Amino acid sequence: MKQLDFNDNQPEDSLNIDLGKYRAVPDTPSPALIAPGQVPPADARVMTRVGVSAAELERSATYIQEDFFPVCVAAHSEYLELLPIADALAKYDWLREKYYWQAVPANQDKYTAQASTVSEPQGYFIRVKAGAKIPYPVQACLYMTRGDIVQTVHNIVILEEGAELKLITGCTMRDGVRAGVHIGITESYVGINAKLTSTMVHSWSQETQVRPHSGTIVEAGGAYVENYCSLQPAKSVKTNPKTWLDGKGASAKYLTIILGSEGAAIDTGGEVYLNGKNTSAELAHRAVCTGGRINQTGLLVGSNVCRAHVDCAGMVVDARNDGFILSIPGLRSSHPEARMSHEASIGKIAPEQVEYLQSRGMDEREAISLIIRGFLGADVFGLGAELDARIEEIAELAGHGEA
Amino acid sequence: MRPNPNTLKIKALCVQVEGQELIHNLNLTIPEGEVHALLGPNGCGKTTLIMAIMGFPAYEVSQGQIFFEGRDITELGLTERARLGIGLTQQRPPTITGVRLQHIIDYVISNNPQRSDEIARLVSDFKMGPFLDRDIHAGLSGGEIKRAELFQLFVTHPRLALLDEPDSGIDMDALKLVGEMVNALLSKDPHRPAKRKTALIITHTNQILDYVPADKAHVMLDGRILCSGNPYIVINEIKQHGYEGCVTCLQAAKEIRS
């Protein structure tokens, strides 16, 4: 009988990227900046799928990076500063001392090491001034147009005391590009009573490999909300965003949605360190397996009076070619008054739920779509057609699988 | 063409669940605008019958036919039957995490935009506001589940309503609310002033019939309808003698005939 070796869950070759195979140094000159409205229509259409709008009607600022270089840097609010990270590092001495590589260690792994050796770092720097509530989201698109490179992005987001910001980061690639590596470092600093909502939408091609690394530090009364949605999975994604709730009453909330597909290996984690008194954290992972491997983990570490809950839920629609979901919610407590809980469940789409909705007049596909949408809590993302299309695809598979 | 006088006609129906026959050679006719009560002890096949009429795939018709408004629907699926105008309230409906009553309302309105105001009025009349944004049946009490189920029939507007024990497992206050809802659901509507909505109500306790007068009662025992008649007489007999009384009575009738 074949036994499951815990280390077998992700095959070595799919998670370990040979960075030497990809170009890391630009071979083209830095292009001139354009306005978001000047993005070529074919690219703009692709960006819309991950929540980035060239029209900017309901956006406060736009940053677009294409391969190695920023192409759009446009801010439309006086309370908001948006700069390419290289410019920000040149402008502010304190940035390197207090923030750069402080929430994500440069020596964490070979991907951070790679990012730290880039001679001219790329990525965005966003600062929201004290007390400012930015009405519309800031959007960033990290875009790849070629498959032979490793795109390295290093972002820093700083919210000063009482500031509020919604940030949408869409990561995707031009239609027809098959491979490539994306390494994203994002360090966020949420000040006293500030609130950052970061929504990240990924849509990749089948051969891409993606390594996002995020670290967030939240001060007293601050709140960090992270929504991550993987629409079209890459060949491999490994991410384990970490948040430190250092200040009294700080809070964090994660919602991670993974739509798997055949041949993809996705490992999404999430660690929250509840260090401050009366901090709270809530992690929710939702995954739909249609083939491919999905690991969903979550670790909460309580070292003070705190409340925390992690919940991993999976739905296996189709497990072709050794697909699976592995759910491991974890808790670690070193304080008697840390109240922590976890739950995990994996199941299929229950036929009685589908039939119930059919008895109200829906056809099978409509019922399955609604159930998947509800299971994912997908309304959070406000994504239109692309998310609908993926859910429809999964509903189609579910309708033709075993009932 | 004259509309068919019978909303539901069931001929010699046999229903199997997981290969076991639970309904045997059953006949039942409900003329348009009549409300029939289906009585019987637990496990006699009442729920099996209405699940089979609605078309749930686990309830397999092995023989016989079901006609809705004159059309043979025996081979039609669940969705088609719902779209033709059959609706039911389940006794133990599933919970559906993430799907809310509002989603079902949105679905109905997306197909019938002209009903939007009417449905908003229904929400307010039946005080359903607090239910709309809750996951379907999650954490609801027995009475609340009955109300949420009944409310969906106001929204989906079926011409044949199948109600599975709207009066079971609820307290007297909830019964009053549910009774009034059933009464409103089945009462004469302005478009068809002469008649009520056609319905088959399953009841084990008969309490619902204090709120909604039935035109006819059927007693079901062991997968067969063995007695039909004036609901006042039938219910009175059951109240006095229980379903054992029905068995004795039927036995006596059989002896007289033979």
Interface residues (C-beta under 8 A of the other chain):
Chain A: A350 P351 E352 Q353 E355 Y356 L357 Q358 S359 R360 G361 M362 D363 E364 E366 L370 I371 R373 G374 F375 L376 G377
Chain B: M54 F56 P57 G77 L78 T79 A82 R83 G87 L88 Q90 P93 P94 I96 T97 G98 V99 R100 H103 I104 Y107 V108 N111 D135 I136 Q152 T156
